[in-house]
């Protein structure tokens, strides 16, 4: 069986503001937008130059779900808690995202995985993003 992750869906309150942030902070480009009139759902699919995607979804009447302040608290509830991206240089990426308005959740440091470093940020609505630095041999 051949599988490859296509995208991660993130439910947001302010679709325009979150789209602008993900484009600016993570360098994502809009692939397409759509609307489902029945439920009033609007969405934007964004893609990174390396091919990974984030789908931002918004619906009138939505209410904030649990917004854990950190990854340890996030695992107190079941379901999806974050998405992760890799980078060869963790510290400058972490600094750039914070400069773009990301919340500082966990500063760069060692990961439980040997030889790996990690950091965590929150997007402007508090959704958690894990940043992973893996050294290549």
CNS distance restraints for C-alpha pairs under 8 A (distance, minus, plus):
assign (resid   5 and name CA) (resid  52 and name CA) 7.83 0.50 0.50
assign (resid   6 and name CA) (resid  52 and name CA) 6.48 0.50 0.50
assign (resid   6 and name CA) (resid  53 and name CA) 6.41 0.50 0.50
assign (resid   7 and name CA) (resid  52 and name CA) 6.25 0.50 0.50
assign (resid   7 and name CA) (resid  53 and name CA) 4.46 0.50 0.50
assign (resid   7 and name CA) (resid  54 and name CA) 5.27 0.50 0.50
assign (resid   7 and name CA) (resid  55 and name CA) 6.62 0.50 0.50
assign (resid   8 and name CA) (resid  53 and name CA) 6.51 0.50 0.50
assign (resid   8 and name CA) (resid  54 and name CA) 4.94 0.50 0.50
assign (resid   8 and name CA) (resid  55 and name CA) 6.03 0.50 0.50
assign (resid   8 and name CA) (resid  83 and name CA) 7.20 0.50 0.50
assign (resid   9 and name CA) (resid  54 and name CA) 5.89 0.50 0.50
assign (resid   9 and name CA) (resid  55 and name CA) 4.60 0.50 0.50
assign (resid   9 and name CA) (resid  56 and name CA) 5.94 0.50 0.50
assign (resid   9 and name CA) (resid  57 and name CA) 7.09 0.50 0.50
assign (resid  10 and name CA) (resid  54 and name CA) 7.19 0.50 0.50
assign (resid  10 and name CA) (resid  55 and name CA) 6.14 0.50 0.50
assign (resid  10 and name CA) (resid  56 and name CA) 5.02 0.50 0.50
assign (resid  10 and name CA) (resid  57 and name CA) 6.19 0.50 0.50
assign (resid  10 and name CA) (resid 127 and name CA) 7.95 0.50 0.50
assign (resid  11 and name CA) (resid  56 and name CA) 5.90 0.50 0.50
assign (resid  11 and name CA) (resid  57 and name CA) 4.77 0.50 0.50
assign (resid  11 and name CA) (resid  58 and name CA) 5.89 0.50 0.50
assign (resid  12 and name CA) (resid  18 and name CA) 7.23 0.50 0.50
assign (resid  12 and name CA) (resid  56 and name CA) 6.46 0.50 0.50
assign (resid  12 and name CA) (resid  57 and name CA) 5.89 0.50 0.50
assign (resid  12 and name CA) (resid  58 and name CA) 5.30 0.50 0.50
assign (resid  12 and name CA) (resid 125 and name CA) 7.30 0.50 0.50
assign (resid  13 and name CA) (resid  58 and name CA) 5.91 0.50 0.50
assign (resid  13 and name CA) (resid  59 and name CA) 7.58 0.50 0.50
assign (resid  13 and name CA) (resid  62 and name CA) 7.14 0.50 0.50
assign (resid  13 and name CA) (resid  63 and name CA) 7.95 0.50 0.50
assign (resid  13 and name CA) (resid  64 and name CA) 7.83 0.50 0.50
assign (resid  13 and name CA) (resid 125 and name CA) 7.74 0.50 0.50
assign (resid  14 and name CA) (resid  18 and name CA) 6.06 0.50 0.50
assign (resid  14 and name CA) (resid  58 and name CA) 7.10 0.50 0.50
assign (resid  15 and name CA) (resid  19 and name CA) 5.88 0.50 0.50
assign (resid  15 and name CA) (resid  42 and name CA) 7.90 0.50 0.50
assign (resid  15 and name CA) (resid  43 and name CA) 7.50 0.50 0.50
assign (resid  15 and name CA) (resid  44 and name CA) 7.91 0.50 0.50
assign (resid  15 and name CA) (resid  56 and name CA) 6.89 0.50 0.50
assign (resid  15 and name CA) (resid  57 and name CA) 7.00 0.50 0.50
assign (resid  15 and name CA) (resid  58 and name CA) 5.96 0.50 0.50
assign (resid  16 and name CA) (resid  20 and name CA) 6.22 0.50 0.50
assign (resid  17 and name CA) (resid  21 and name CA) 6.23 0.50 0.50
assign (resid  18 and name CA) (resid  22 and name CA) 6.12 0.50 0.50
assign (resid  18 and name CA) (resid  56 and name CA) 7.77 0.50 0.50
assign (resid  18 and name CA) (resid 124 and name CA) 7.32 0.50 0.50
assign (resid  18 and name CA) (resid 125 and name CA) 7.94 0.50 0.50
assign (resid  19 and name CA) (resid  23 and name CA) 6.11 0.50 0.50
assign (resid  19 and name CA) (resid  44 and name CA) 7.36 0.50 0.50
assign (resid  19 and name CA) (resid  56 and name CA) 7.28 0.50 0.50
assign (resid  20 and name CA) (resid  24 and name CA) 6.05 0.50 0.50
assign (resid  21 and name CA) (resid  25 and name CA) 5.63 0.50 0.50
assign (resid  21 and name CA) (resid  26 and name CA) 7.79 0.50 0.50
assign (resid  21 and name CA) (resid 100 and name CA) 7.64 0.50 0.50
assign (resid  21 and name CA) (resid 124 and name CA) 7.82 0.50 0.50
assign (resid  22 and name CA) (resid  26 and name CA) 5.30 0.50 0.50
assign (resid  22 and name CA) (resid  27 and name CA) 6.88 0.50 0.50
assign (resid  22 and name CA) (resid  28 and name CA) 6.17 0.50 0.50
assign (resid  23 and name CA) (resid  27 and name CA) 4.92 0.50 0.50
assign (resid  23 and name CA) (resid  28 and name CA) 4.41 0.50 0.50
assign (resid  23 and name CA) (resid  29 and name CA) 5.96 0.50 0.50
assign (resid  23 and name CA) (resid  30 and name CA) 7.88 0.50 0.50
assign (resid  23 and name CA) (resid  46 and name CA) 7.71 0.50 0.50
assign (resid  24 and name CA) (resid  28 and name CA) 7.27 0.50 0.50
assign (resid  24 and name CA) (resid 100 and name CA) 7.65 0.50 0.50
assign (resid  25 and name CA) (resid  96 and name CA) 7.42 0.50 0.50
assign (resid  25 and name CA) (resid  97 and name CA) 5.76 0.50 0.50
assign (resid  25 and name CA) (resid 100 and name CA) 5.75 0.50 0.50
assign (resid  26 and name CA) (resid  48 and name CA) 7.66 0.50 0.50
assign (resid  26 and name CA) (resid  97 and name CA) 7.65 0.50 0.50
assign (resid  27 and name CA) (resid  48 and name CA) 6.41 0.50 0.50
assign (resid  27 and name CA) (resid  49 and name CA) 7.96 0.50 0.50
assign (resid  28 and name CA) (resid  46 and name CA) 5.57 0.50 0.50
assign (resid  28 and name CA) (resid  47 and name CA) 5.04 0.50 0.50
assign (resid  28 and name CA) (resid  48 and name CA) 4.63 0.50 0.50
assign (resid  28 and name CA) (resid  49 and name CA) 7.30 0.50 0.50
assign (resid  29 and name CA) (resid  46 and name CA) 5.21 0.50 0.50
assign (resid  29 and name CA) (resid  47 and name CA) 5.29 0.50 0.50
assign (resid  29 and name CA) (resid  48 and name CA) 6.53 0.50 0.50
assign (resid  30 and name CA) (resid  44 and name CA) 6.84 0.50 0.50
assign (resid  30 and name CA) (resid  45 and name CA) 5.91 0.50 0.50
assign (resid  30 and name CA) (resid  46 and name CA) 4.42 0.50 0.50
assign (resid  30 and name CA) (resid  47 and name CA) 6.41 0.50 0.50
assign (resid  31 and name CA) (resid  44 and name CA) 7.67 0.50 0.50
assign (resid  31 and name CA) (resid  45 and name CA) 5.56 0.50 0.50
assign (resid  31 and name CA) (resid  46 and name CA) 5.47 0.50 0.50
assign (resid  31 and name CA) (resid  47 and name CA) 6.35 0.50 0.50
assign (resid  32 and name CA) (resid  44 and name CA) 6.04 0.50 0.50
assign (resid  32 and name CA) (resid  45 and name CA) 5.49 0.50 0.50
assign (resid  32 and name CA) (resid  46 and name CA) 7.42 0.50 0.50
assign (resid  33 and name CA) (resid  42 and name CA) 7.65 0.50 0.50
assign (resid  33 and name CA) (resid  43 and name CA) 5.64 0.50 0.50
assign (resid  33 and name CA) (resid  44 and name CA) 4.36 0.50 0.50
assign (resid  33 and name CA) (resid  45 and name CA) 6.18 0.50 0.50
assign (resid  34 and name CA) (resid  42 and name CA) 5.96 0.50 0.50
assign (resid  34 and name CA) (resid  43 and name CA) 5.41 0.50 0.50
assign (resid  34 and name CA) (resid  44 and name CA) 6.59 0.50 0.50
assign (resid  35 and name CA) (resid  40 and name CA) 7.01 0.50 0.50
assign (resid  35 and name CA) (resid  41 and name CA) 5.57 0.50 0.50
assign (resid  35 and name CA) (resid  42 and name CA) 4.41 0.50 0.50
assign (resid  35 and name CA) (resid  43 and name CA) 6.31 0.50 0.50
assign (resid  36 and name CA) (resid  40 and name CA) 5.66 0.50 0.50
assign (resid  36 and name CA) (resid  41 and name CA) 5.07 0.50 0.50
assign (resid  36 and name CA) (resid  42 and name CA) 6.51 0.50 0.50
assign (resid  37 and name CA) (resid  41 and name CA) 6.59 0.50 0.50
assign (resid  39 and name CA) (resid  59 and name CA) 7.53 0.50 0.50
assign (resid  40 and name CA) (resid  59 and name CA) 5.90 0.50 0.50
assign (resid  40 and name CA) (resid  60 and name CA) 6.76 0.50 0.50
assign (resid  41 and name CA) (resid  57 and name CA) 7.02 0.50 0.50
assign (resid  41 and name CA) (resid  58 and name CA) 5.85 0.50 0.50
assign (resid  41 and name CA) (resid  59 and name CA) 4.65 0.50 0.50
assign (resid  41 and name CA) (resid  60 and name CA) 7.49 0.50 0.50
assign (resid  42 and name CA) (resid  57 and name CA) 5.87 0.50 0.50
assign (resid  42 and name CA) (resid  58 and name CA) 5.33 0.50 0.50
assign (resid  42 and name CA) (resid  59 and name CA) 6.33 0.50 0.50
assign (resid  43 and name CA) (resid  55 and name CA) 6.80 0.50 0.50
assign (resid  43 and name CA) (resid  56 and name CA) 5.46 0.50 0.50
assign (resid  43 and name CA) (resid  57 and name CA) 4.38 0.50 0.50
assign (resid  43 and name CA) (resid  58 and name CA) 6.23 0.50 0.50
assign (resid  44 and name CA) (resid  55 and name CA) 5.73 0.50 0.50
assign (resid  44 and name CA) (resid  56 and name CA) 5.30 0.50 0.50
assign (resid  44 and name CA) (resid  57 and name CA) 6.73 0.50 0.50
assign (resid  45 and name CA) (resid  53 and name CA) 6.85 0.50 0.50
assign (resid  45 and name CA) (resid  54 and name CA) 5.92 0.50 0.50
assign (resid  45 and name CA) (resid  55 and name CA) 4.31 0.50 0.50
assign (resid  45 and name CA) (resid  56 and name CA) 6.36 0.50 0.50
assign (resid  46 and name CA) (resid  53 and name CA) 5.50 0.50 0.50
assign (resid  46 and name CA) (resid  54 and name CA) 5.27 0.50 0.50
assign (resid  46 and name CA) (resid  55 and name CA) 6.13 0.50 0.50
assign (resid  46 and name CA) (resid  56 and name CA) 7.86 0.50 0.50
assign (resid  47 and name CA) (resid  51 and name CA) 6.10 0.50 0.50
assign (resid  47 and name CA) (resid  52 and name CA) 5.75 0.50 0.50
assign (resid  47 and name CA) (resid  53 and name CA) 4.32 0.50 0.50
assign (resid  47 and name CA) (resid  54 and name CA) 6.47 0.50 0.50
assign (resid  48 and name CA) (resid  52 and name CA) 5.48 0.50 0.50
assign (resid  48 and name CA) (resid  53 and name CA) 6.23 0.50 0.50
assign (resid  58 and name CA) (resid  62 and name CA) 7.65 0.50 0.50
assign (resid  67 and name CA) (resid  74 and name CA) 7.78 0.50 0.50
assign (resid  67 and name CA) (resid 126 and name CA) 6.08 0.50 0.50
assign (resid  67 and name CA) (resid 127 and name CA) 6.78 0.50 0.50
assign (resid  68 and name CA) (resid  73 and name CA) 5.68 0.50 0.50
assign (resid  68 and name CA) (resid  74 and name CA) 5.09 0.50 0.50
assign (resid  68 and name CA) (resid 126 and name CA) 7.90 0.50 0.50
assign (resid  69 and name CA) (resid  73 and name CA) 6.75 0.50 0.50
assign (resid  69 and name CA) (resid  74 and name CA) 7.49 0.50 0.50
assign (resid  69 and name CA) (resid 105 and name CA) 6.93 0.50 0.50
assign (resid  69 and name CA) (resid 126 and name CA) 7.69 0.50 0.50
assign (resid  70 and name CA) (resid  74 and name CA) 6.25 0.50 0.50
assign (resid  70 and name CA) (resid 105 and name CA) 5.91 0.50 0.50
assign (resid  70 and name CA) (resid 106 and name CA) 7.41 0.50 0.50
assign (resid  70 and name CA) (resid 120 and name CA) 7.80 0.50 0.50
assign (resid  70 and name CA) (resid 128 and name CA) 7.50 0.50 0.50
assign (resid  71 and name CA) (resid  75 and name CA) 6.64 0.50 0.50
assign (resid  71 and name CA) (resid  81 and name CA) 7.63 0.50 0.50
assign (resid  71 and name CA) (resid  82 and name CA) 7.99 0.50 0.50
assign (resid  71 and name CA) (resid 120 and name CA) 7.93 0.50 0.50
assign (resid  71 and name CA) (resid 128 and name CA) 7.58 0.50 0.50
assign (resid  72 and name CA) (resid  76 and name CA) 7.49 0.50 0.50
assign (resid  74 and name CA) (resid  81 and name CA) 5.82 0.50 0.50
assign (resid  75 and name CA) (resid  81 and name CA) 7.07 0.50 0.50
assign (resid  81 and name CA) (resid 128 and name CA) 7.03 0.50 0.50
assign (resid  82 and name CA) (resid 127 and name CA) 6.90 0.50 0.50
assign (resid  82 and name CA) (resid 128 and name CA) 4.93 0.50 0.50
assign (resid  82 and name CA) (resid 129 and name CA) 5.59 0.50 0.50
assign (resid  82 and name CA) (resid 130 and name CA) 6.96 0.50 0.50
assign (resid  83 and name CA) (resid 128 and name CA) 6.95 0.50 0.50
assign (resid  83 and name CA) (resid 129 and name CA) 5.30 0.50 0.50
assign (resid  83 and name CA) (resid 130 and name CA) 6.16 0.50 0.50
assign (resid  84 and name CA) (resid 129 and name CA) 5.63 0.50 0.50
assign (resid  84 and name CA) (resid 130 and name CA) 4.37 0.50 0.50
assign (resid  84 and name CA) (resid 131 and name CA) 5.77 0.50 0.50
assign (resid  84 and name CA) (resid 132 and name CA) 7.08 0.50 0.50
assign (resid  85 and name CA) (resid 129 and name CA) 7.68 0.50 0.50
assign (resid  85 and name CA) (resid 130 and name CA) 6.39 0.50 0.50
assign (resid  85 and name CA) (resid 131 and name CA) 5.30 0.50 0.50
assign (resid  85 and name CA) (resid 132 and name CA) 6.15 0.50 0.50
assign (resid  86 and name CA) (resid 131 and name CA) 5.80 0.50 0.50
assign (resid  86 and name CA) (resid 132 and name CA) 4.56 0.50 0.50
assign (resid  86 and name CA) (resid 133 and name CA) 5.74 0.50 0.50
assign (resid  86 and name CA) (resid 134 and name CA) 7.31 0.50 0.50
assign (resid  87 and name CA) (resid  93 and name CA) 7.64 0.50 0.50
assign (resid  87 and name CA) (resid 131 and name CA) 7.05 0.50 0.50
assign (resid  87 and name CA) (resid 132 and name CA) 6.06 0.50 0.50
assign (resid  87 and name CA) (resid 133 and name CA) 5.14 0.50 0.50
assign (resid  87 and name CA) (resid 134 and name CA) 7.29 0.50 0.50
assign (resid  88 and name CA) (resid 133 and name CA) 5.40 0.50 0.50
assign (resid  88 and name CA) (resid 134 and name CA) 6.43 0.50 0.50
assign (resid  88 and name CA) (resid 135 and name CA) 6.91 0.50 0.50
assign (resid  89 and name CA) (resid  93 and name CA) 6.59 0.50 0.50
assign (resid  89 and name CA) (resid 133 and name CA) 6.35 0.50 0.50
assign (resid  90 and name CA) (resid  94 and name CA) 5.99 0.50 0.50
assign (resid  90 and name CA) (resid 108 and name CA) 6.98 0.50 0.50
assign (resid  90 and name CA) (resid 117 and name CA) 7.55 0.50 0.50
assign (resid  90 and name CA) (resid 118 and name CA) 7.25 0.50 0.50
assign (resid  90 and name CA) (resid 119 and name CA) 7.57 0.50 0.50
assign (resid  90 and name CA) (resid 131 and name CA) 6.98 0.50 0.50
assign (resid  90 and name CA) (resid 132 and name CA) 6.86 0.50 0.50
assign (resid  90 and name CA) (resid 133 and name CA) 5.51 0.50 0.50
assign (resid  91 and name CA) (resid  95 and name CA) 6.15 0.50 0.50
assign (resid  91 and name CA) (resid 108 and name CA) 6.48 0.50 0.50
assign (resid  92 and name CA) (resid  96 and name CA) 6.02 0.50 0.50
assign (resid  93 and name CA) (resid  97 and name CA) 6.19 0.50 0.50
assign (resid  94 and name CA) (resid  98 and name CA) 6.27 0.50 0.50
assign (resid  94 and name CA) (resid 107 and name CA) 7.88 0.50 0.50
assign (resid  94 and name CA) (resid 108 and name CA) 7.48 0.50 0.50
assign (resid  94 and name CA) (resid 119 and name CA) 7.17 0.50 0.50
assign (resid  94 and name CA) (resid 121 and name CA) 7.69 0.50 0.50
assign (resid  94 and name CA) (resid 131 and name CA) 7.58 0.50 0.50
assign (resid  95 and name CA) (resid  99 and name CA) 6.13 0.50 0.50
assign (resid  96 and name CA) (resid 100 and name CA) 6.25 0.50 0.50
assign (resid  97 and name CA) (resid 101 and name CA) 6.55 0.50 0.50
assign (resid  97 and name CA) (resid 102 and name CA) 5.44 0.50 0.50
assign (resid  97 and name CA) (resid 121 and name CA) 7.77 0.50 0.50
assign (resid  98 and name CA) (resid 102 and name CA) 4.48 0.50 0.50
assign (resid  98 and name CA) (resid 103 and name CA) 6.20 0.50 0.50
assign (resid  98 and name CA) (resid 104 and name CA) 6.48 0.50 0.50
assign (resid  98 and name CA) (resid 121 and name CA) 7.59 0.50 0.50
assign (resid 101 and name CA) (resid 123 and name CA) 7.51 0.50 0.50
assign (resid 101 and name CA) (resid 124 and name CA) 6.59 0.50 0.50
assign (resid 102 and name CA) (resid 121 and name CA) 5.89 0.50 0.50
assign (resid 102 and name CA) (resid 122 and name CA) 5.37 0.50 0.50
assign (resid 102 and name CA) (resid 123 and name CA) 5.00 0.50 0.50
assign (resid 102 and name CA) (resid 124 and name CA) 5.93 0.50 0.50
assign (resid 103 and name CA) (resid 121 and name CA) 5.34 0.50 0.50
assign (resid 103 and name CA) (resid 122 and name CA) 4.77 0.50 0.50
assign (resid 103 and name CA) (resid 123 and name CA) 6.52 0.50 0.50
assign (resid 103 and name CA) (resid 124 and name CA) 7.12 0.50 0.50
assign (resid 103 and name CA) (resid 126 and name CA) 7.49 0.50 0.50
assign (resid 104 and name CA) (resid 120 and name CA) 6.96 0.50 0.50
assign (resid 104 and name CA) (resid 121 and name CA) 5.10 0.50 0.50
assign (resid 104 and name CA) (resid 122 and name CA) 6.79 0.50 0.50
assign (resid 105 and name CA) (resid 119 and name CA) 7.73 0.50 0.50
assign (resid 105 and name CA) (resid 120 and name CA) 5.22 0.50 0.50
assign (resid 105 and name CA) (resid 121 and name CA) 4.89 0.50 0.50
assign (resid 105 and name CA) (resid 122 and name CA) 6.51 0.50 0.50
assign (resid 106 and name CA) (resid 119 and name CA) 5.32 0.50 0.50
assign (resid 106 and name CA) (resid 120 and name CA) 4.80 0.50 0.50
assign (resid 106 and name CA) (resid 121 and name CA) 6.73 0.50 0.50
assign (resid 107 and name CA) (resid 119 and name CA) 5.23 0.50 0.50
assign (resid 107 and name CA) (resid 120 and name CA) 6.70 0.50 0.50
assign (resid 108 and name CA) (resid 117 and name CA) 6.74 0.50 0.50
assign (resid 108 and name CA) (resid 118 and name CA) 5.47 0.50 0.50
assign (resid 108 and name CA) (resid 119 and name CA) 4.35 0.50 0.50
assign (resid 108 and name CA) (resid 120 and name CA) 7.65 0.50 0.50
assign (resid 109 and name CA) (resid 117 and name CA) 5.42 0.50 0.50
assign (resid 109 and name CA) (resid 118 and name CA) 5.65 0.50 0.50
assign (resid 109 and name CA) (resid 119 and name CA) 6.46 0.50 0.50
assign (resid 110 and name CA) (resid 115 and name CA) 7.80 0.50 0.50
assign (resid 110 and name CA) (resid 116 and name CA) 6.27 0.50 0.50
assign (resid 110 and name CA) (resid 117 and name CA) 4.39 0.50 0.50
assign (resid 110 and name CA) (resid 118 and name CA) 6.06 0.50 0.50
assign (resid 111 and name CA) (resid 115 and name CA) 7.70 0.50 0.50
assign (resid 111 and name CA) (resid 116 and name CA) 5.40 0.50 0.50
assign (resid 111 and name CA) (resid 117 and name CA) 4.86 0.50 0.50
assign (resid 111 and name CA) (resid 118 and name CA) 5.40 0.50 0.50
assign (resid 112 and name CA) (resid 116 and name CA) 7.61 0.50 0.50
assign (resid 115 and name CA) (resid 134 and name CA) 7.00 0.50 0.50
assign (resid 115 and name CA) (resid 135 and name CA) 7.10 0.50 0.50
assign (resid 116 and name CA) (resid 132 and name CA) 7.10 0.50 0.50
assign (resid 116 and name CA) (resid 133 and name CA) 5.84 0.50 0.50
assign (resid 116 and name CA) (resid 134 and name CA) 5.02 0.50 0.50
assign (resid 116 and name CA) (resid 135 and name CA) 6.96 0.50 0.50
assign (resid 117 and name CA) (resid 132 and name CA) 5.94 0.50 0.50
assign (resid 117 and name CA) (resid 133 and name CA) 5.10 0.50 0.50
assign (resid 117 and name CA) (resid 134 and name CA) 6.74 0.50 0.50
assign (resid 118 and name CA) (resid 130 and name CA) 7.03 0.50 0.50
assign (resid 118 and name CA) (resid 131 and name CA) 5.47 0.50 0.50
assign (resid 118 and name CA) (resid 132 and name CA) 4.52 0.50 0.50
assign (resid 118 and name CA) (resid 133 and name CA) 6.06 0.50 0.50
assign (resid 119 and name CA) (resid 130 and name CA) 5.99 0.50 0.50
assign (resid 119 and name CA) (resid 131 and name CA) 5.15 0.50 0.50
assign (resid 119 and name CA) (resid 132 and name CA) 6.73 0.50 0.50
assign (resid 120 and name CA) (resid 128 and name CA) 6.91 0.50 0.50
assign (resid 120 and name CA) (resid 129 and name CA) 5.74 0.50 0.50
assign (resid 120 and name CA) (resid 130 and name CA) 4.58 0.50 0.50
assign (resid 120 and name CA) (resid 131 and name CA) 5.92 0.50 0.50
assign (resid 121 and name CA) (resid 128 and name CA) 5.92 0.50 0.50
assign (resid 121 and name CA) (resid 129 and name CA) 5.37 0.50 0.50
assign (resid 121 and name CA) (resid 130 and name CA) 6.61 0.50 0.50
assign (resid 121 and name CA) (resid 131 and name CA) 7.87 0.50 0.50
assign (resid 122 and name CA) (resid 126 and name CA) 4.76 0.50 0.50
assign (resid 122 and name CA) (resid 127 and name CA) 5.16 0.50 0.50
assign (resid 122 and name CA) (resid 128 and name CA) 4.53 0.50 0.50
assign (resid 122 and name CA) (resid 129 and name CA) 5.91 0.50 0.50
assign (resid 123 and name CA) (resid 127 and name CA) 5.32 0.50 0.50
assign (resid 123 and name CA) (resid 128 and name CA) 6.62 0.50 0.50
assign (resid 123 and name CA) (resid 129 and name CA) 7.30 0.50 0.50
